[in-house]
Amino acid sequence: MLSNLRNKMWEKKISIKKIAEKIGICPSTLSEKINGETKIWLEESMKIKREFFPDENFEELFEISEPNKGG
């Protein structure tokens, strides 16, 4: 799961739909990538950083975290 990316999207009020349109994929596909269900391509992550988060650290923004398991 890309928790840092999701948090930054929330902070800046940037929707999955807006990012997906900009990088040329379906919003549901981007959601799967953010949730860790499918891999995000380097080219996609570079476009996201360049277009929406130019001041963020790439490694931190796309750091993979384990999903919350609760309990």
CHARMM internal coordinates of N, CA and C (Angstrom, degrees):
IC EDIT
DIST 1 N 1 CA 1.4506
DIST 1 CA 1 C 1.5314
ANGL 1 N 1 CA 1 C 108.31
DIST 1 C 2 N 1.3050
ANGL 1 CA 1 C 2 N 115.24
DIHE 1 N 1 CA 1 C 2 N 139.94
DIST 2 N 2 CA 1.4595
ANGL 1 C 2 N 2 CA 121.35
DIHE 1 CA 1 C 2 N 2 CA 178.80
DIST 2 CA 2 C 1.5276
ANGL 2 N 2 CA 2 C 109.23
DIHE 1 C 2 N 2 CA 2 C -98.20
DIST 2 C 3 N 1.3230
ANGL 2 CA 2 C 3 N 115.64
DIHE 2 N 2 CA 2 C 3 N 72.71
DIST 3 N 3 CA 1.4670
ANGL 2 C 3 N 3 CA 121.82
DIHE 2 CA 2 C 3 N 3 CA -175.19
DIST 3 CA 3 C 1.5170
ANGL 3 N 3 CA 3 C 112.36
DIHE 2 C 3 N 3 CA 3 C -63.09
DIST 3 C 4 N 1.3246
ANGL 3 CA 3 C 4 N 117.54
DIHE 3 N 3 CA 3 C 4 N -40.96
DIST 4 N 4 CA 1.4647
ANGL 3 C 4 N 4 CA 119.90
DIHE 3 CA 3 C 4 N 4 CA -178.91
DIST 4 CA 4 C 1.5236
ANGL 4 N 4 CA 4 C 111.01
DIHE 3 C 4 N 4 CA 4 C -64.05
DIST 4 C 5 N 1.3249
ANGL 4 CA 4 C 5 N 116.51
DIHE 4 N 4 CA 4 C 5 N -41.69
DIST 5 N 5 CA 1.4618
ANGL 4 C 5 N 5 CA 120.19
DIHE 4 CA 4 C 5 N 5 CA 177.48
DIST 5 CA 5 C 1.5261
ANGL 5 N 5 CA 5 C 109.99
DIHE 4 C 5 N 5 CA 5 C -61.95
DIST 5 C 6 N 1.3171
ANGL 5 CA 5 C 6 N 115.98
DIHE 5 N 5 CA 5 C 6 N -46.95
DIST 6 N 6 CA 1.4700
ANGL 5 C 6 N 6 CA 120.21
DIHE 5 CA 5 C 6 N 6 CA 179.68
DIST 6 CA 6 C 1.5334
ANGL 6 N 6 CA 6 C 110.66
DIHE 5 C 6 N 6 CA 6 C -59.17
DIST 6 C 7 N 1.3210
ANGL 6 CA 6 C 7 N 117.30
DIHE 6 N 6 CA 6 C 7 N -42.39
DIST 7 N 7 CA 1.4676
ANGL 6 C 7 N 7 CA 120.95
DIHE 6 CA 6 C 7 N 7 CA 179.94
DIST 7 CA 7 C 1.5226
ANGL 7 N 7 CA 7 C 111.68
DIHE 6 C 7 N 7 CA 7 C -64.27
DIST 7 C 8 N 1.3218
ANGL 7 CA 7 C 8 N 116.76
DIHE 7 N 7 CA 7 C 8 N -42.73
DIST 8 N 8 CA 1.4671
ANGL 7 C 8 N 8 CA 120.42
DIHE 7 CA 7 C 8 N 8 CA 179.23
DIST 8 CA 8 C 1.5325
ANGL 8 N 8 CA 8 C 110.65
DIHE 7 C 8 N 8 CA 8 C -66.19
DIST 8 C 9 N 1.3222
ANGL 8 CA 8 C 9 N 116.93
DIHE 8 N 8 CA 8 C 9 N -37.15
DIST 9 N 9 CA 1.4629
ANGL 8 C 9 N 9 CA 120.32
DIHE 8 CA 8 C 9 N 9 CA 176.46
DIST 9 CA 9 C 1.5224
ANGL 9 N 9 CA 9 C 109.60
DIHE 8 C 9 N 9 CA 9 C -61.02
DIST 9 C 10 N 1.3163
ANGL 9 CA 9 C 10 N 116.56
DIHE 9 N 9 CA 9 C 10 N -44.20
DIST 10 N 10 CA 1.4601
ANGL 9 C 10 N 10 CA 121.54
DIHE 9 CA 9 C 10 N 10 CA 179.92
DIST 10 CA 10 C 1.5290
ANGL 10 N 10 CA 10 C 110.40
DIHE 9 C 10 N 10 CA 10 C -63.70
DIST 10 C 11 N 1.3436
ANGL 10 CA 10 C 11 N 116.44
DIHE 10 N 10 CA 10 C 11 N -45.46
DIST 11 N 11 CA 1.4664
ANGL 10 C 11 N 11 CA 120.76
DIHE 10 CA 10 C 11 N 11 CA -179.46
DIST 11 CA 11 C 1.5234
ANGL 11 N 11 CA 11 C 111.85
DIHE 10 C 11 N 11 CA 11 C -59.01
DIST 11 C 12 N 1.3244
ANGL 11 CA 11 C 12 N 116.25
DIHE 11 N 11 CA 11 C 12 N -41.41
DIST 12 N 12 CA 1.4623
ANGL 11 C 12 N 12 CA 121.04
DIHE 11 CA 11 C 12 N 12 CA -176.26
DIST 12 CA 12 C 1.5315
ANGL 12 N 12 CA 12 C 113.14
DIHE 11 C 12 N 12 CA 12 C -94.05
DIST 12 C 13 N 1.3397
ANGL 12 CA 12 C 13 N 115.23
DIHE 12 N 12 CA 12 C 13 N 2.22
DIST 13 N 13 CA 1.4734
ANGL 12 C 13 N 13 CA 121.12
DIHE 12 CA 12 C 13 N 13 CA 179.07
DIST 13 CA 13 C 1.5365
ANGL 13 N 13 CA 13 C 111.65
DIHE 12 C 13 N 13 CA 13 C 56.80
DIST 13 C 14 N 1.3349
ANGL 13 CA 13 C 14 N 114.84
DIHE 13 N 13 CA 13 C 14 N 47.46
DIST 14 N 14 CA 1.4613
ANGL 13 C 14 N 14 CA 121.59
DIHE 13 CA 13 C 14 N 14 CA 178.37
DIST 14 CA 14 C 1.5262
ANGL 14 N 14 CA 14 C 107.28
DIHE 13 C 14 N 14 CA 14 C -107.27
DIST 14 C 15 N 1.3203
ANGL 14 CA 14 C 15 N 116.56
DIHE 14 N 14 CA 14 C 15 N 123.15
DIST 15 N 15 CA 1.4609
ANGL 14 C 15 N 15 CA 120.86
DIHE 14 CA 14 C 15 N 15 CA -176.11
DIST 15 CA 15 C 1.5316
ANGL 15 N 15 CA 15 C 112.49
DIHE 14 C 15 N 15 CA 15 C -83.42
DIST 15 C 16 N 1.3022
ANGL 15 CA 15 C 16 N 114.85
DIHE 15 N 15 CA 15 C 16 N 157.91
DIST 16 N 16 CA 1.4621
ANGL 15 C 16 N 16 CA 121.41
DIHE 15 CA 15 C 16 N 16 CA 173.80
DIST 16 CA 16 C 1.5212
ANGL 16 N 16 CA 16 C 109.18
DIHE 15 C 16 N 16 CA 16 C -58.95
DIST 16 C 17 N 1.3286
ANGL 16 CA 16 C 17 N 115.77
DIHE 16 N 16 CA 16 C 17 N -41.40
DIST 17 N 17 CA 1.4659
ANGL 16 C 17 N 17 CA 120.27
DIHE 16 CA 16 C 17 N 17 CA -179.34
DIST 17 CA 17 C 1.5257
ANGL 17 N 17 CA 17 C 111.47
DIHE 16 C 17 N 17 CA 17 C -59.23
DIST 17 C 18 N 1.3246
ANGL 17 CA 17 C 18 N 117.05
DIHE 17 N 17 CA 17 C 18 N -44.43
DIST 18 N 18 CA 1.4628
ANGL 17 C 18 N 18 CA 121.23
DIHE 17 CA 17 C 18 N 18 CA -178.33
DIST 18 CA 18 C 1.5263
ANGL 18 N 18 CA 18 C 111.49
DIHE 17 C 18 N 18 CA 18 C -63.15
DIST 18 C 19 N 1.3264
ANGL 18 CA 18 C 19 N 116.85
DIHE 18 N 18 CA 18 C 19 N -44.38
DIST 19 N 19 CA 1.4642
ANGL 18 C 19 N 19 CA 120.37
DIHE 18 CA 18 C 19 N 19 CA 179.11
DIST 19 CA 19 C 1.5192
ANGL 19 N 19 CA 19 C 110.44
DIHE 18 C 19 N 19 CA 19 C -67.10
DIST 19 C 20 N 1.3263
ANGL 19 CA 19 C 20 N 116.51
DIHE 19 N 19 CA 19 C 20 N -44.74
DIST 20 N 20 CA 1.4690
ANGL 19 C 20 N 20 CA 120.69
DIHE 19 CA 19 C 20 N 20 CA -178.86
DIST 20 CA 20 C 1.5273
ANGL 20 N 20 CA 20 C 111.17
DIHE 19 C 20 N 20 CA 20 C -58.89
DIST 20 C 21 N 1.3170
ANGL 20 CA 20 C 21 N 116.95
DIHE 20 N 20 CA 20 C 21 N -43.65
DIST 21 N 21 CA 1.4637
ANGL 20 C 21 N 21 CA 120.46
DIHE 20 CA 20 C 21 N 21 CA 178.68
DIST 21 CA 21 C 1.5259
ANGL 21 N 21 CA 21 C 110.95
DIHE 20 C 21 N 21 CA 21 C -61.54
DIST 21 C 22 N 1.3186
ANGL 21 CA 21 C 22 N 117.05
DIHE 21 N 21 CA 21 C 22 N -41.01
DIST 22 N 22 CA 1.4645
ANGL 21 C 22 N 22 CA 121.77
DIHE 21 CA 21 C 22 N 22 CA -177.34
DIST 22 CA 22 C 1.5249
ANGL 22 N 22 CA 22 C 112.22
DIHE 21 C 22 N 22 CA 22 C -67.19
DIST 22 C 23 N 1.3416
ANGL 22 CA 22 C 23 N 116.85
DIHE 22 N 22 CA 22 C 23 N -36.04
DIST 23 N 23 CA 1.4683
ANGL 22 C 23 N 23 CA 118.76
DIHE 22 CA 22 C 23 N 23 CA -178.09
DIST 23 CA 23 C 1.5275
ANGL 23 N 23 CA 23 C 112.69
DIHE 22 C 23 N 23 CA 23 C -97.28
DIST 23 C 24 N 1.3380
ANGL 23 CA 23 C 24 N 117.14
DIHE 23 N 23 CA 23 C 24 N -2.28
DIST 24 N 24 CA 1.4570
ANGL 23 C 24 N 24 CA 121.17
DIHE 23 CA 23 C 24 N 24 CA 172.35
DIST 24 CA 24 C 1.5129
ANGL 24 N 24 CA 24 C 116.50
DIHE 23 C 24 N 24 CA 24 C 81.95
DIST 24 C 25 N 1.3441
ANGL 24 CA 24 C 25 N 116.04
DIHE 24 N 24 CA 24 C 25 N 35.48
DIST 25 N 25 CA 1.4680
ANGL 24 C 25 N 25 CA 119.17
DIHE 24 CA 24 C 25 N 25 CA 174.65
DIST 25 CA 25 C 1.5285
ANGL 25 N 25 CA 25 C 108.78
DIHE 24 C 25 N 25 CA 25 C -131.60
DIST 25 C 26 N 1.3178
ANGL 25 CA 25 C 26 N 116.41
DIHE 25 N 25 CA 25 C 26 N 168.06
DIST 26 N 26 CA 1.4690
ANGL 25 C 26 N 26 CA 121.77
DIHE 25 CA 25 C 26 N 26 CA 178.66
DIST 26 CA 26 C 1.5308
ANGL 26 N 26 CA 26 C 110.24
DIHE 25 C 26 N 26 CA 26 C -72.89
DIST 26 C 27 N 1.3228
ANGL 26 CA 26 C 27 N 117.45
DIHE 26 N 26 CA 26 C 27 N 144.19
DIST 27 N 27 CA 1.4619
ANGL 26 C 27 N 27 CA 119.92
DIHE 26 CA 26 C 27 N 27 CA 176.74
DIST 27 CA 27 C 1.5300
ANGL 27 N 27 CA 27 C 113.08
DIHE 26 C 27 N 27 CA 27 C -55.58
DIST 27 C 28 N 1.3181
ANGL 27 CA 27 C 28 N 117.51
DIHE 27 N 27 CA 27 C 28 N -37.51
DIST 28 N 28 CA 1.4716
ANGL 27 C 28 N 28 CA 119.25
DIHE 27 CA 27 C 28 N 28 CA 179.70
DIST 28 CA 28 C 1.5270
ANGL 28 N 28 CA 28 C 111.30
DIHE 27 C 28 N 28 CA 28 C -65.92
DIST 28 C 29 N 1.3219
ANGL 28 CA 28 C 29 N 116.62
DIHE 28 N 28 CA 28 C 29 N -34.46
DIST 29 N 29 CA 1.4628
ANGL 28 C 29 N 29 CA 120.74
DIHE 28 CA 28 C 29 N 29 CA 177.83
DIST 29 CA 29 C 1.5238
ANGL 29 N 29 CA 29 C 110.13
DIHE 28 C 29 N 29 CA 29 C -67.51
DIST 29 C 30 N 1.3297
ANGL 29 CA 29 C 30 N 116.63
DIHE 29 N 29 CA 29 C 30 N -43.29
DIST 30 N 30 CA 1.4633
ANGL 29 C 30 N 30 CA 120.03
DIHE 29 CA 29 C 30 N 30 CA 178.09
DIST 30 CA 30 C 1.5225
ANGL 30 N 30 CA 30 C 110.09
DIHE 29 C 30 N 30 CA 30 C -63.36
DIST 30 C 31 N 1.2973
ANGL 30 CA 30 C 31 N 117.99
DIHE 30 N 30 CA 30 C 31 N -41.05
DIST 31 N 31 CA 1.4570
ANGL 30 C 31 N 31 CA 121.68
DIHE 30 CA 30 C 31 N 31 CA 177.97
DIST 31 CA 31 C 1.5252
ANGL 31 N 31 CA 31 C 110.92
DIHE 30 C 31 N 31 CA 31 C -58.86
DIST 31 C 32 N 1.3307
ANGL 31 CA 31 C 32 N 116.77
DIHE 31 N 31 CA 31 C 32 N -42.73
DIST 32 N 32 CA 1.4687
ANGL 31 C 32 N 32 CA 120.87
DIHE 31 CA 31 C 32 N 32 CA 177.44
DIST 32 CA 32 C 1.5243
ANGL 32 N 32 CA 32 C 111.11
DIHE 31 C 32 N 32 CA 32 C -62.08
DIST 32 C 33 N 1.3193
ANGL 32 CA 32 C 33 N 116.72
DIHE 32 N 32 CA 32 C 33 N -38.65
DIST 33 N 33 CA 1.4612
ANGL 32 C 33 N 33 CA 120.78
DIHE 32 CA 32 C 33 N 33 CA 179.56
DIST 33 CA 33 C 1.5248
ANGL 33 N 33 CA 33 C 110.67
DIHE 32 C 33 N 33 CA 33 C -67.96
DIST 33 C 34 N 1.3220
ANGL 33 CA 33 C 34 N 118.05
DIHE 33 N 33 CA 33 C 34 N -43.66
DIST 34 N 34 CA 1.4602
ANGL 33 C 34 N 34 CA 121.75
DIHE 33 CA 33 C 34 N 34 CA 179.50
DIST 34 CA 34 C 1.5262
ANGL 34 N 34 CA 34 C 110.71
DIHE 33 C 34 N 34 CA 34 C -64.86
DIST 34 C 35 N 1.3316
ANGL 34 CA 34 C 35 N 116.28
DIHE 34 N 34 CA 34 C 35 N -36.75
DIST 35 N 35 CA 1.4692
ANGL 34 C 35 N 35 CA 120.70
DIHE 34 CA 34 C 35 N 35 CA -179.27
DIST 35 CA 35 C 1.5222
ANGL 35 N 35 CA 35 C 113.04
DIHE 34 C 35 N 35 CA 35 C -80.12
DIST 35 C 36 N 1.3340
ANGL 35 CA 35 C 36 N 117.42
DIHE 35 N 35 CA 35 C 36 N -3.65
DIST 36 N 36 CA 1.4596
ANGL 35 C 36 N 36 CA 120.51
DIHE 35 CA 35 C 36 N 36 CA 178.03
DIST 36 CA 36 C 1.5120
ANGL 36 N 36 CA 36 C 114.33
DIHE 35 C 36 N 36 CA 36 C 82.50
DIST 36 C 37 N 1.3238
ANGL 36 CA 36 C 37 N 117.66
DIHE 36 N 36 CA 36 C 37 N 12.16
DIST 37 N 37 CA 1.4607
ANGL 36 C 37 N 37 CA 121.24
DIHE 36 CA 36 C 37 N 37 CA 179.80
DIST 37 CA 37 C 1.5244
ANGL 37 N 37 CA 37 C 111.31
DIHE 36 C 37 N 37 CA 37 C -77.52
DIST 37 C 38 N 1.3315
ANGL 37 CA 37 C 38 N 116.40
DIHE 37 N 37 CA 37 C 38 N -31.53
DIST 38 N 38 CA 1.4614
ANGL 37 C 38 N 38 CA 122.42
DIHE 37 CA 37 C 38 N 38 CA 175.01
DIST 38 CA 38 C 1.5287
ANGL 38 N 38 CA 38 C 107.80
DIHE 37 C 38 N 38 CA 38 C -135.61
DIST 38 C 39 N 1.3170
ANGL 38 CA 38 C 39 N 115.94
DIHE 38 N 38 CA 38 C 39 N 162.09
DIST 39 N 39 CA 1.4674
ANGL 38 C 39 N 39 CA 121.68
DIHE 38 CA 38 C 39 N 39 CA -178.11
DIST 39 CA 39 C 1.5263
ANGL 39 N 39 CA 39 C 111.03
DIHE 38 C 39 N 39 CA 39 C -77.98
DIST 39 C 40 N 1.3090
ANGL 39 CA 39 C 40 N 115.30
DIHE 39 N 39 CA 39 C 40 N 145.60
DIST 40 N 40 CA 1.4593
ANGL 39 C 40 N 40 CA 120.78
DIHE 39 CA 39 C 40 N 40 CA 173.13
DIST 40 CA 40 C 1.5251
ANGL 40 N 40 CA 40 C 107.14
DIHE 39 C 40 N 40 CA 40 C -97.47
DIST 40 C 41 N 1.3126
ANGL 40 CA 40 C 41 N 116.31
DIHE 40 N 40 CA 40 C 41 N 133.96
DIST 41 N 41 CA 1.4597
ANGL 40 C 41 N 41 CA 121.68
DIHE 40 CA 40 C 41 N 41 CA -179.32
DIST 41 CA 41 C 1.5200
ANGL 41 N 41 CA 41 C 109.78
DIHE 40 C 41 N 41 CA 41 C -76.25
DIST 41 C 42 N 1.3222
ANGL 41 CA 41 C 42 N 116.57
DIHE 41 N 41 CA 41 C 42 N 149.48
DIST 42 N 42 CA 1.4576
ANGL 41 C 42 N 42 CA 121.58
DIHE 41 CA 41 C 42 N 42 CA 178.72
DIST 42 CA 42 C 1.5221
ANGL 42 N 42 CA 42 C 110.80
DIHE 41 C 42 N 42 CA 42 C -56.97
DIST 42 C 43 N 1.3091
ANGL 42 CA 42 C 43 N 117.37
DIHE 42 N 42 CA 42 C 43 N -44.09
DIST 43 N 43 CA 1.4684
ANGL 42 C 43 N 43 CA 121.19
DIHE 42 CA 42 C 43 N 43 CA -179.94
DIST 43 CA 43 C 1.5315
ANGL 43 N 43 CA 43 C 111.05
DIHE 42 C 43 N 43 CA 43 C -59.08
DIST 43 C 44 N 1.3305
ANGL 43 CA 43 C 44 N 116.81
DIHE 43 N 43 CA 43 C 44 N -41.08
DIST 44 N 44 CA 1.4662
ANGL 43 C 44 N 44 CA 120.74
DIHE 43 CA 43 C 44 N 44 CA 179.08
DIST 44 CA 44 C 1.5288
ANGL 44 N 44 CA 44 C 110.90
DIHE 43 C 44 N 44 CA 44 C -64.56
DIST 44 C 45 N 1.3251
ANGL 44 CA 44 C 45 N 115.98
DIHE 44 N 44 CA 44 C 45 N -45.92
DIST 45 N 45 CA 1.4636
ANGL 44 C 45 N 45 CA 119.34
DIHE 44 CA 44 C 45 N 45 CA -178.47
DIST 45 CA 45 C 1.5325
ANGL 45 N 45 CA 45 C 111.22
DIHE 44 C 45 N 45 CA 45 C -65.73
DIST 45 C 46 N 1.3265
ANGL 45 CA 45 C 46 N 116.95
DIHE 45 N 45 CA 45 C 46 N -36.40
DIST 46 N 46 CA 1.4624
ANGL 45 C 46 N 46 CA 119.84
DIHE 45 CA 45 C 46 N 46 CA 177.74
DIST 46 CA 46 C 1.5263
ANGL 46 N 46 CA 46 C 111.45
DIHE 45 C 46 N 46 CA 46 C -65.24
DIST 46 C 47 N 1.3389
ANGL 46 CA 46 C 47 N 117.07
DIHE 46 N 46 CA 46 C 47 N -40.16
DIST 47 N 47 CA 1.4670
ANGL 46 C 47 N 47 CA 120.73
DIHE 46 CA 46 C 47 N 47 CA 177.32
DIST 47 CA 47 C 1.5243
ANGL 47 N 47 CA 47 C 110.86
DIHE 46 C 47 N 47 CA 47 C -64.16
DIST 47 C 48 N 1.3192
ANGL 47 CA 47 C 48 N 116.67
DIHE 47 N 47 CA 47 C 48 N -42.63
DIST 48 N 48 CA 1.4659
ANGL 47 C 48 N 48 CA 120.86
DIHE 47 CA 47 C 48 N 48 CA -179.70
DIST 48 CA 48 C 1.5216
ANGL 48 N 48 CA 48 C 110.00
DIHE 47 C 48 N 48 CA 48 C -61.60
DIST 48 C 49 N 1.3158
ANGL 48 CA 48 C 49 N 116.84
DIHE 48 N 48 CA 48 C 49 N -47.61
DIST 49 N 49 CA 1.4560
ANGL 48 C 49 N 49 CA 119.84
DIHE 48 CA 48 C 49 N 49 CA 179.96
DIST 49 CA 49 C 1.5184
ANGL 49 N 49 CA 49 C 110.96
DIHE 48 C 49 N 49 CA 49 C -62.14
DIST 49 C 50 N 1.3200
ANGL 49 CA 49 C 50 N 116.89
DIHE 49 N 49 CA 49 C 50 N -47.87
DIST 50 N 50 CA 1.4630
ANGL 49 C 50 N 50 CA 121.51
DIHE 49 CA 49 C 50 N 50 CA -176.38
DIST 50 CA 50 C 1.5402
ANGL 50 N 50 CA 50 C 111.59
DIHE 49 C 50 N 50 CA 50 C -62.61
DIST 50 C 51 N 1.3260
ANGL 50 CA 50 C 51 N 117.27
DIHE 50 N 50 CA 50 C 51 N -43.31
DIST 51 N 51 CA 1.4637
ANGL 50 C 51 N 51 CA 121.55
DIHE 50 CA 50 C 51 N 51 CA -174.60
DIST 51 CA 51 C 1.5315
ANGL 51 N 51 CA 51 C 114.16
DIHE 50 C 51 N 51 CA 51 C -81.43
DIST 51 C 52 N 1.3383
ANGL 51 CA 51 C 52 N 117.17
DIHE 51 N 51 CA 51 C 52 N -34.90
DIST 52 N 52 CA 1.4616
ANGL 51 C 52 N 52 CA 119.94
DIHE 51 CA 51 C 52 N 52 CA -170.93
DIST 52 CA 52 C 1.5247
ANGL 52 N 52 CA 52 C 115.24
DIHE 51 C 52 N 52 CA 52 C -116.96
DIST 52 C 53 N 1.3305
ANGL 52 CA 52 C 53 N 117.36
DIHE 52 N 52 CA 52 C 53 N -26.57
DIST 53 N 53 CA 1.4638
ANGL 52 C 53 N 53 CA 120.46
DIHE 52 CA 52 C 53 N 53 CA -174.30
DIST 53 CA 53 C 1.5313
ANGL 53 N 53 CA 53 C 111.42
DIHE 52 C 53 N 53 CA 53 C -136.02
DIST 53 C 54 N 1.3290
ANGL 53 CA 53 C 54 N 117.98
DIHE 53 N 53 CA 53 C 54 N 55.07
DIST 54 N 54 CA 1.4666
ANGL 53 C 54 N 54 CA 120.21
DIHE 53 CA 53 C 54 N 54 CA -174.44
DIST 54 CA 54 C 1.5220
ANGL 54 N 54 CA 54 C 114.40
DIHE 53 C 54 N 54 CA 54 C -63.48
DIST 54 C 55 N 1.3214
ANGL 54 CA 54 C 55 N 118.13
DIHE 54 N 54 CA 54 C 55 N -23.46
DIST 55 N 55 CA 1.4601
ANGL 54 C 55 N 55 CA 120.99
DIHE 54 CA 54 C 55 N 55 CA -177.65
DIST 55 CA 55 C 1.5300
ANGL 55 N 55 CA 55 C 113.52
DIHE 54 C 55 N 55 CA 55 C -94.41
DIST 55 C 56 N 1.3254
ANGL 55 CA 55 C 56 N 117.01
DIHE 55 N 55 CA 55 C 56 N -0.15
DIST 56 N 56 CA 1.4630
ANGL 55 C 56 N 56 CA 120.84
DIHE 55 CA 55 C 56 N 56 CA -178.78
DIST 56 CA 56 C 1.5282
ANGL 56 N 56 CA 56 C 111.02
DIHE 55 C 56 N 56 CA 56 C -90.12
DIST 56 C 57 N 1.3139
ANGL 56 CA 56 C 57 N 116.33
DIHE 56 N 56 CA 56 C 57 N 154.10
DIST 57 N 57 CA 1.4496
ANGL 56 C 57 N 57 CA 122.88
DIHE 56 CA 56 C 57 N 57 CA 175.65
DIST 57 CA 57 C 1.5279
ANGL 57 N 57 CA 57 C 108.71
DIHE 56 C 57 N 57 CA 57 C -75.64
DIST 57 C 58 N 1.3337
ANGL 57 CA 57 C 58 N 116.71
DIHE 57 N 57 CA 57 C 58 N 124.70
DIST 58 N 58 CA 1.4587
ANGL 57 C 58 N 58 CA 121.25
DIHE 57 CA 57 C 58 N 58 CA -175.88
DIST 58 CA 58 C 1.5266
ANGL 58 N 58 CA 58 C 112.39
DIHE 57 C 58 N 58 CA 58 C -57.62
DIST 58 C 59 N 1.3319
ANGL 58 CA 58 C 59 N 116.61
DIHE 58 N 58 CA 58 C 59 N -48.32
DIST 59 N 59 CA 1.4676
ANGL 58 C 59 N 59 CA 120.72
DIHE 58 CA 58 C 59 N 59 CA -177.34
DIST 59 CA 59 C 1.5158
ANGL 59 N 59 CA 59 C 112.52
DIHE 58 C 59 N 59 CA 59 C -61.59
DIST 59 C 60 N 1.3258
ANGL 59 CA 59 C 60 N 116.62
DIHE 59 N 59 CA 59 C 60 N -40.10
DIST 60 N 60 CA 1.4665
ANGL 59 C 60 N 60 CA 120.15
DIHE 59 CA 59 C 60 N 60 CA 178.78
DIST 60 CA 60 C 1.5264
ANGL 60 N 60 CA 60 C 111.30
DIHE 59 C 60 N 60 CA 60 C -70.93
DIST 60 C 61 N 1.3250
ANGL 60 CA 60 C 61 N 116.29
DIHE 60 N 60 CA 60 C 61 N -42.36
DIST 61 N 61 CA 1.4594
ANGL 60 C 61 N 61 CA 120.93
DIHE 60 CA 60 C 61 N 61 CA -177.30
DIST 61 CA 61 C 1.5228
ANGL 61 N 61 CA 61 C 111.40
DIHE 60 C 61 N 61 CA 61 C -60.62
DIST 61 C 62 N 1.3369
ANGL 61 CA 61 C 62 N 116.55
DIHE 61 N 61 CA 61 C 62 N -38.75
DIST 62 N 62 CA 1.4594
ANGL 61 C 62 N 62 CA 120.55
DIHE 61 CA 61 C 62 N 62 CA -176.01
DIST 62 CA 62 C 1.5286
ANGL 62 N 62 CA 62 C 113.17
DIHE 61 C 62 N 62 CA 62 C -108.48
DIST 62 C 63 N 1.3223
ANGL 62 CA 62 C 63 N 115.87
DIHE 62 N 62 CA 62 C 63 N 24.26
DIST 63 N 63 CA 1.4533
ANGL 62 C 63 N 63 CA 120.17
DIHE 62 CA 62 C 63 N 63 CA 176.10
DIST 63 CA 63 C 1.5271
ANGL 63 N 63 CA 63 C 109.40
DIHE 62 C 63 N 63 CA 63 C -67.58
DIST 63 C 64 N 1.3017
ANGL 63 CA 63 C 64 N 115.69
DIHE 63 N 63 CA 63 C 64 N 133.02
DIST 64 N 64 CA 1.4717
ANGL 63 C 64 N 64 CA 120.71
DIHE 63 CA 63 C 64 N 64 CA -179.41
DIST 64 CA 64 C 1.5114
ANGL 64 N 64 CA 64 C 108.42
DIHE 63 C 64 N 64 CA 64 C -87.37
DIST 64 C 65 N 1.3361
ANGL 64 CA 64 C 65 N 115.70
DIHE 64 N 64 CA 64 C 65 N 126.63
DIST 65 N 65 CA 1.4560
ANGL 64 C 65 N 65 CA 121.69
DIHE 64 CA 64 C 65 N 65 CA 178.33
DIST 65 CA 65 C 1.5139
ANGL 65 N 65 CA 65 C 109.43
DIHE 64 C 65 N 65 CA 65 C -118.70
DIST 65 C 66 N 1.2889
ANGL 65 CA 65 C 66 N 115.53
DIHE 65 N 65 CA 65 C 66 N 156.33
DIST 66 N 66 CA 1.4556
ANGL 65 C 66 N 66 CA 121.03
DIHE 65 CA 65 C 66 N 66 CA 176.72
DIST 66 CA 66 C 1.5282
ANGL 66 N 66 CA 66 C 109.52
DIHE 65 C 66 N 66 CA 66 C -74.95
DIST 66 C 67 N 1.3312
ANGL 66 CA 66 C 67 N 116.99
DIHE 66 N 66 CA 66 C 67 N 140.91
DIST 67 N 67 CA 1.4640
ANGL 66 C 67 N 67 CA 118.48
DIHE 66 CA 66 C 67 N 67 CA 176.76
DIST 67 CA 67 C 1.5265
ANGL 67 N 67 CA 67 C 110.89
DIHE 66 C 67 N 67 CA 67 C -66.08
DIST 67 C 68 N 1.3279
ANGL 67 CA 67 C 68 N 115.76
DIHE 67 N 67 CA 67 C 68 N 150.25
DIST 68 N 68 CA 1.4586
ANGL 67 C 68 N 68 CA 120.23
DIHE 67 CA 67 C 68 N 68 CA 176.02
DIST 68 CA 68 C 1.5195
ANGL 68 N 68 CA 68 C 109.71
DIHE 67 C 68 N 68 CA 68 C -63.52
DIST 68 C 69 N 1.3336
ANGL 68 CA 68 C 69 N 116.09
DIHE 68 N 68 CA 68 C 69 N 127.95
DIST 69 N 69 CA 1.4522
ANGL 68 C 69 N 69 CA 119.55
DIHE 68 CA 68 C 69 N 69 CA -178.74
DIST 69 CA 69 C 1.5246
ANGL 69 N 69 CA 69 C 111.63
DIHE 68 C 69 N 69 CA 69 C -102.49
DIST 69 C 70 N 1.3114
ANGL 69 CA 69 C 70 N 115.51
DIHE 69 N 69 CA 69 C 70 N -9.09
DIST 70 N 70 CA 1.4718
ANGL 69 C 70 N 70 CA 119.51
DIHE 69 CA 69 C 70 N 70 CA 178.17
DIST 70 CA 70 C 1.5113
ANGL 70 N 70 CA 70 C 112.14
DIHE 69 C 70 N 70 CA 70 C 66.90
DIST 70 C 71 N 1.3522
ANGL 70 CA 70 C 71 N 115.37
DIHE 70 N 70 CA 70 C 71 N 179.12
DIST 71 N 71 CA 1.4390
ANGL 70 C 71 N 71 CA 121.59
DIHE 70 CA 70 C 71 N 71 CA 173.14
DIST 71 CA 71 C 1.4456
ANGL 71 N 71 CA 71 C 113.89
DIHE 70 C 71 N 71 CA 71 C 72.13
END
COOR INIT
IC SEED 1 N 1 CA 1 C
IC BUILD
